[in-house]
Structure formats: structure tokens, C-alpha cells
Amino acid sequence: METDFPFHIDRSGRTARTGAADHLRDMIEQILFTTPGERVNRPDFGSGLLQLVFAPNSESLAATLQFTVQASLQQWLGDRIEVGEVAVATDDATLRVTVRYRPLLSGDERTEEFVQEI
């Protein structure tokens, strides 16, 4: 069991815990929505996704977002997952990121959607 994200206290008054599959999803979410420079001891951690979202919408921006997110996931979780596909979409003030990946330990393909209000 791993510590759940975001950090919180469970009903028993202890640090909330989660299983391996949910912990992996939590780590992907942290990488996606952390801006590089936000963490003091790891200034290069994160994807920069939230910074690029406010740039003018174009095909090149979509390609840049996909490449940036995929590279960040590979850099930080390359020893735990194989990234298949990343899709980024914005709708008004909502950012949706869909990630298709395969955990290296289990080998079963997963698709997760992450939503962030911007």
C-alpha cells in the first residue's frame, strides 16, 4: 500500500493509503499538473502542461503539448510505465488529458482521463 494523493487523513485518523494501480495513476496526475520549478528540491519535475494551455490554439501547440507530456511521463515514470498515447483537449476552462499506458509490472493496458479546471 502507498500513500494516497492528494495527501489526506482517512476515517481512522491515519494517512490515507491506496493500492498500486491507483498510486500509479496518482503519480501520473502529479506529473501532468505540476509546473517545473514548483518543487524546491526537484525544479525540473513536472510537465509544463498548464503553462502551454494559455498559448494560442493551433496544431503545432497540440503537437507540442502531446510531446511535452509524453516526454515528462517517460522521464519520471519510464521505469514503471510504457506510455502509449497522450491526448490533450481544452473546453472553456476545463483541461482534459487522456493517457493510455501500460504498467511494466502487470502489462495490462490502461486508459485514464485527468481533468483540471484552469
Backbone as CSV, one residue per row, in Angstrom:
resi,resn,N_x,N_y,N_z,CA_x,CA_y,CA_z,C_x,C_y,C_z
1,MET,0.842,-1.179,0.000,0.000,0.000,0.000,0.889,1.245,0.000
2,GLU,0.434,2.255,-0.718,1.160,3.511,-0.869,0.317,4.660,-0.321
3,THR,0.942,5.800,-0.063,0.232,6.991,0.380,-0.632,7.516,-0.758
4,ASP,-1.877,7.864,-0.453,-2.806,8.351,-1.471,-2.510,9.808,-1.811
5,PHE,-2.870,10.202,-3.025,-2.710,11.576,-3.498,-4.075,12.092,-3.901
6,PRO,-4.455,13.304,-3.574,-3.690,14.209,-2.727,-3.676,13.729,-1.279
7,PHE,-2.637,14.110,-0.577,-2.446,13.699,0.815,-3.671,14.074,1.631
8,HIS,-4.168,13.125,2.408,-5.278,13.392,3.320,-5.292,12.337,4.424
9,ILE,-6.103,12.591,5.408,-6.244,11.704,6.558,-7.502,10.869,6.357
10,ASP,-7.412,9.562,6.597,-8.592,8.712,6.435,-9.471,8.757,7.690
11,ARG,-10.541,7.968,7.687,-11.506,7.991,8.813,-10.910,7.526,10.130
12,SER,-9.847,6.740,10.068,-9.237,6.252,11.301,-8.230,7.242,11.882
13,GLY,-8.027,8.378,11.180,-7.095,9.384,11.663,-5.663,9.164,11.205
14,ARG,-5.471,8.259,10.265,-4.142,7.958,9.737,-3.998,8.477,8.317
15,THR,-2.767,8.472,7.831,-2.508,8.856,6.453,-3.241,7.889,5.529
16,ALA,-4.004,8.428,4.580,-4.765,7.585,3.657,-3.822,6.787,2.771
17,ARG,-4.170,5.527,2.524,-3.353,4.626,1.715,-4.144,4.195,0.484
18,THR,-3.440,3.733,-0.521,-4.082,3.279,-1.751,-3.307,2.114,-2.340
19,GLY,-3.921,1.426,-3.305,-3.282,0.288,-3.955,-2.297,0.730,-5.020
20,ALA,-1.587,-0.238,-5.593,-0.531,0.050,-6.567,-1.071,0.716,-7.837
21,ALA,-2.202,0.243,-8.362,-2.754,0.802,-9.605,-3.180,2.257,-9.405
22,ASP,-3.841,2.541,-8.293,-4.274,3.915,-8.030,-3.082,4.813,-7.733
23,HIS,-2.061,4.274,-7.092,-0.858,5.061,-6.798,-0.155,5.475,-8.095
24,LEU,-0.117,4.574,-9.058,0.489,4.880,-10.358,-0.300,5.988,-11.055
25,ARG,-1.626,5.923,-10.999,-2.475,6.972,-11.568,-2.204,8.298,-10.865
26,ASP,-2.068,8.273,-9.548,-1.775,9.483,-8.777,-0.446,10.105,-9.202
27,MET,0.563,9.273,-9.450,1.867,9.796,-9.865,1.781,10.456,-11.244
28,ILE,1.003,9.864,-12.162,0.808,10.469,-13.480,0.145,11.835,-13.325
29,GLU,-0.863,11.924,-12.483,-1.565,13.187,-12.250,-0.622,14.252,-11.689
30,GLN,0.247,13.868,-10.784,1.204,14.825,-10.229,2.139,15.366,-11.300
31,ILE,2.610,14.515,-12.175,3.500,14.957,-13.252,2.768,15.887,-14.203
32,LEU,1.547,15.538,-14.569,0.786,16.346,-15.521,0.536,17.766,-15.027
33,PHE,0.146,17.910,-13.785,-0.321,19.200,-13.302,0.653,19.925,-12.380
34,THR,1.903,19.480,-12.367,2.944,20.199,-11.636,3.745,21.010,-12.648
35,THR,3.941,22.272,-12.350,4.711,23.157,-13.216,6.193,23.052,-12.849
36,PRO,7.084,22.855,-13.828,8.514,22.828,-13.500,8.909,24.095,-12.726
37,GLY,9.682,23.894,-11.664,10.067,24.996,-10.798,9.197,25.090,-9.562
38,GLU,8.096,24.379,-9.541,7.162,24.422,-8.416,7.696,23.679,-7.192
39,ARG,8.466,22.631,-7.406,9.026,21.853,-6.301,10.455,22.303,-6.043
40,VAL,10.724,22.665,-4.823,12.014,23.244,-4.461,13.176,22.300,-4.725
41,ASN,13.096,21.080,-4.285,14.210,20.148,-4.421,14.235,19.399,-5.750
42,ARG,13.228,19.583,-6.569,13.165,18.973,-7.908,12.636,20.005,-8.894
43,PRO,13.440,21.001,-9.225,12.949,22.102,-10.068,12.571,21.688,-11.482
44,ASP,13.034,20.539,-11.957,12.684,20.099,-13.311,11.519,19.106,-13.330
45,PHE,10.932,18.819,-12.159,9.804,17.893,-12.078,8.535,18.538,-12.638
46,GLY,7.768,17.791,-13.400,6.502,18.267,-13.946,6.524,18.263,-15.456
47,SER,5.394,18.700,-16.034,5.275,18.640,-17.491,5.192,20.002,-18.166
48,GLY,4.853,21.044,-17.448,4.693,22.355,-18.074,3.386,22.480,-18.840
49,LEU,2.516,21.506,-18.697,1.242,21.477,-19.406,0.395,22.713,-19.127
50,LEU,0.301,23.108,-17.886,-0.546,24.251,-17.529,-0.015,25.568,-18.078
51,GLN,1.282,25.670,-18.320,1.849,26.885,-18.897,1.507,27.011,-20.376
52,LEU,1.507,25.893,-21.093,1.265,25.917,-22.532,-0.209,26.044,-22.896
53,VAL,-1.073,25.765,-21.951,-2.507,25.773,-22.230,-3.015,27.160,-22.624
54,PHE,-2.347,28.207,-22.186,-2.810,29.563,-22.462,-2.229,30.142,-23.752
55,ALA,-1.422,29.368,-24.450,-0.881,29.801,-25.739,-1.993,29.720,-26.794
56,PRO,-1.879,30.473,-27.879,-2.910,30.415,-28.924,-3.070,28.991,-29.467
57,ASN,-4.313,28.558,-29.603,-4.608,27.195,-30.026,-4.203,26.972,-31.491
58,SER,-3.482,25.893,-31.750,-3.064,25.548,-33.108,-2.655,24.080,-33.133
59,GLU,-2.441,23.571,-34.335,-1.983,22.188,-34.466,-0.593,22.005,-33.877
60,SER,0.245,23.013,-34.053,1.605,22.908,-33.506,1.586,22.918,-31.975
61,LEU,0.655,23.684,-31.376,0.539,23.677,-29.916,0.076,22.304,-29.438
62,ALA,-0.889,21.719,-30.127,-1.375,20.392,-29.746,-0.243,19.366,-29.812
63,ALA,0.567,19.436,-30.860,1.700,18.525,-31.001,2.738,18.766,-29.906
64,THR,2.969,20.032,-29.592,3.917,20.380,-28.523,3.444,19.850,-27.178
65,LEU,2.151,20.037,-26.882,1.598,19.533,-25.624,1.745,18.021,-25.528
66,GLN,1.401,17.336,-26.590,1.486,15.886,-26.590,2.930,15.438,-26.381
67,PHE,3.861,16.038,-27.102,5.264,15.671,-26.985,5.802,15.968,-25.585
68,THR,5.480,17.144,-25.055,5.962,17.552,-23.734,5.457,16.624,-22.643
69,VAL,4.166,16.320,-22.682,3.578,15.443,-21.665,4.166,14.039,-21.773
70,GLN,4.263,13.531,-22.985,4.803,12.186,-23.177,6.260,12.108,-22.703
71,ALA,7.042,13.130,-23.001,8.446,13.146,-22.574,8.558,13.213,-21.051
72,SER,7.716,14.011,-20.414,7.746,14.118,-18.948,7.364,12.798,-18.289
73,LEU,6.320,12.152,-18.812,5.920,10.860,-18.250,7.028,9.832,-18.431
74,GLN,7.667,9.860,-19.586,8.763,8.926,-19.837,9.947,9.206,-18.913
75,GLN,10.255,10.479,-18.709,11.389,10.841,-17.855,11.159,10.391,-16.414
76,TRP,9.984,10.672,-15.872,9.749,10.440,-14.455,9.185,9.066,-14.131
77,LEU,8.504,8.435,-15.088,7.908,7.128,-14.806,8.331,6.050,-15.798
78,GLY,9.358,6.307,-16.576,9.811,5.363,-17.584,10.196,4.001,-17.039
79,ASP,10.547,3.931,-15.766,10.891,2.649,-15.161,9.663,1.911,-14.626
80,ARG,8.474,2.561,-14.713,7.253,1.950,-14.184,6.145,1.773,-15.215
81,ILE,6.152,2.624,-16.284,5.108,2.516,-17.298,5.694,2.666,-18.701
82,GLU,4.938,2.165,-19.667,5.220,2.398,-21.079,4.080,3.278,-21.579
83,VAL,4.400,4.487,-21.992,3.384,5.437,-22.428,2.976,5.101,-23.853
84,GLY,1.657,4.946,-24.074,1.158,4.628,-25.395,0.730,5.859,-26.151
85,GLU,-0.239,6.563,-25.635,-0.800,7.723,-26.323,-1.210,8.773,-25.308
86,VAL,-1.057,10.016,-25.691,-1.472,11.147,-24.861,-2.336,12.061,-25.722
87,ALA,-3.507,12.414,-25.219,-4.391,13.346,-25.929,-4.755,14.474,-24.971
88,VAL,-4.621,15.712,-25.431,-4.913,16.887,-24.621,-6.019,17.682,-25.300
89,ALA,-7.062,18.037,-24.539,-8.164,18.828,-25.088,-8.579,19.884,-24.079
90,THR,-8.923,21.067,-24.577,-9.429,22.124,-23.711,-10.849,22.468,-24.125
91,ASP,-11.678,22.727,-23.140,-13.055,23.120,-23.373,-13.386,24.192,-22.354
92,ASP,-13.465,25.448,-22.824,-13.643,26.601,-21.940,-12.559,26.588,-20.862
93,ALA,-12.945,26.409,-19.611,-11.975,26.466,-18.519,-11.604,25.078,-18.012
94,THR,-11.806,24.056,-18.824,-11.514,22.690,-18.416,-10.455,22.080,-19.327
95,LEU,-9.451,21.509,-18.715,-8.387,20.825,-19.433,-8.567,19.328,-19.214
96,ARG,-8.623,18.558,-20.307,-8.765,17.107,-20.234,-7.542,16.453,-20.875
97,VAL,-6.913,15.577,-20.122,-5.754,14.849,-20.625,-6.067,13.362,-20.520
98,THR,-5.984,12.680,-21.644,-6.203,11.240,-21.671,-4.860,10.568,-21.933
99,VAL,-4.515,9.639,-21.065,-3.235,8.942,-21.172,-3.502,7.440,-21.278
100,ARG,-2.968,6.845,-22.334,-3.017,5.391,-22.485,-1.619,4.882,-22.153
101,TYR,-1.542,3.939,-21.218,-0.244,3.449,-20.768,-0.340,1.989,-20.348
102,ARG,0.830,1.391,-20.179,0.915,0.007,-19.749,1.886,-0.071,-18.579
103,PRO,1.396,-0.439,-17.384,2.320,-0.651,-16.263,3.271,-1.805,-16.584
104,LEU,4.548,-1.618,-16.356,5.532,-2.633,-16.710,5.403,-3.902,-15.871
105,LEU,4.949,-3.766,-14.627,4.819,-4.950,-13.773,3.651,-5.833,-14.175
106,SER,2.509,-5.235,-14.463,1.322,-6.039,-14.766,1.137,-6.274,-16.263
107,GLY,1.528,-5.304,-17.082,1.411,-5.452,-18.527,0.027,-5.197,-19.096
108,ASP,-0.965,-4.938,-18.243,-2.316,-4.676,-18.752,-2.458,-3.207,-19.145
109,GLU,-3.006,-2.964,-20.328,-3.133,-1.596,-20.834,-4.240,-0.851,-20.089
110,ARG,-3.959,0.415,-19.781,-4.926,1.260,-19.064,-5.082,2.580,-19.803
111,THR,-6.260,3.149,-19.673,-6.523,4.484,-20.191,-7.146,5.287,-19.067
112,GLU,-6.555,6.410,-18.756,-7.043,7.264,-17.677,-7.282,8.657,-18.213
113,GLU,-8.314,9.310,-17.701,-8.584,10.709,-18.062,-8.379,11.561,-16.823
114,PHE,-7.666,12.670,-17.015,-7.376,13.600,-15.930,-8.008,14.937,-16.306
115,VAL,-8.742,15.521,-15.368,-9.447,16.765,-15.625,-8.969,17.818,-14.645
116,GLN,-8.701,19.008,-15.176,-8.238,20.121,-14.340,-8.985,21.375,-14.759
117,GLU,-9.570,22.072,-13.799,-10.179,23.373,-14.068,-9.061,24.409,-14.122
118,ILE,-9.040,25.205,-15.191,-7.976,26.206,-15.336,-8.527,27.598,-15.315
